[in-house]
Amino acid sequence: MHATLLISLALPFAATFQPVPPDLTTPPTPRTTPDDSLQPWRSDLRSASLLGDSQPTTLFHLSAAAAPSLARDSRGTIYAAFQWYPQSEPANAGSIALQRSFDNARAWTPPRALSIRNLPGSLLPPTDPVLAVLPDDSLRLYFLAADRADPRTPALYSALSRDGGESFTFEPGQRFRPERGSTCAIARRDAQWLLIVSDAVGPVRATSTDGLTFTLAGRIDANVQGQWTGSLIADGDAFTFLGQSGNGGAIWRSTSTDGKTWSSPTSLDLRGSRPTAVRPEAGRWFFLVSSLPAPVRTTPPAEPSIPGPPPRTIPLEPPAKPRVPEVPGLPRPR
């Protein structure tokens, strides 16, 4: 809809991160942490291609990842950013990671944790990434971060990459500070930037002309019962918002030309949380969604029933009287 270091690669990005084909068969590794949907490290990323509003085709999954964001530049490169919780790399748990695809989202580079140069030491680690491509194909990474002195009130910040995601440099200042809520969706249509923040009351919108300074513009006028936790897409002469119905429910979309008034939602044949999408080819949409893995069974399954007639009941007979040997001169027992 995750000390300051600089990423330094000896080889070009495409050569260092070799695309790998999608894994269509191996399920995610089960995790036995409590069933709490608010724990992003329990989430898996799942992807799907949709033709129109139905017929999704699952392409791949990535375990221990959440809050995805997709963007596509003019050269056709697709970027995916998300919060990452790799079990094999505990040092990168909770970091923002990046993948790229050079073939319309059919194969992806391995995930790589990002570092942001000049990130102020007073900020907590970035979370909730949102990607946006600028007119010159620079890649902007928006993210939420809170001050260490006030960790309960995160603000929106950004970093810029001019080398295709190899390195990001912090852009000074705050982009926006929401009063309530912490989920942001951003899109650019020509010179118009739109930001949607979801809170407990409802979605609010902010606008910008440069993507750096956003001004609050009021609440959104929409008859949508679902959650405005998702992503924004600039599609032609309109904005499209992708949201969800409840936690992990059906994905819906709504469109607007001004960012204030939105159409009635259209339900898609796809379920999950925090949906994001790009259109790599005409008529095809590529989606990433967060999805909780199937719960791990903690009790043995019930014994299977065996078809057939019920077992025959054999009545019990009274126990036989003990045989007493006959003794001459005594009466027989009755």
Number of C-alpha atoms within 10 A of each C-alpha: 30 24 10 12 14 14 14 10 11 7 9 11 16 14 11 12 16 14 18 12 13 15 12 10 9 8 13 14 11 13 16 11 11 10 14 10 13 9 12 19 21 23 26 23 26 23 23 20 23 21 14 12 15 12 13 18 13 15 19 20 23 19 24 25 28 32 30 31 30 26 24 22 17 11 8 16 16 21 25 24 27 28 27 31 25 18 12 8 9 9 11 18 18 22 22 28 22 23 19 28 21 16 13 18 26 15 18 22 21 15 18 17 19 20 23 24 18 16 22 14 11 11 16 18 21 23 21 25 29 28 26 23 19 17 12 9 16 16 23 23 24 26 23 26 24 19 16 14 10 10 11 10 17 24 17 24 23 26 20 23 18 15 13 18 19 18 19 25 19 20 19 13 11 15 20 20 18 20 11 15 17 18 24 28 27 24 25 23 14 12 10 14 20 25 23 27 25 21 18 8 9 17 20 23 21 22 21 18 14 12 21 18 14 20 15 15 15 12 18 17 14 16 11 18 12 16 22 26 27 29 27 28 25 21 14 10 11 14 20 21 28 27 28 25 19 15 17 18 16 17 25 25 22 19 21 16 14 12 23 16 15 20 15 14 19 14 18 18 14 23 19 22 29 27 32 27 27 22 20 18 11 7 9 15 18 23 23 27 28 28 27 23 18 12 12 12 9 7 6 6 7 6 6 6 6 7 6 6 6 7 6 6 6 6 6 6 6 6 6 6 8 7 7 8 8 10 8 7 6 7 8 10 10 4
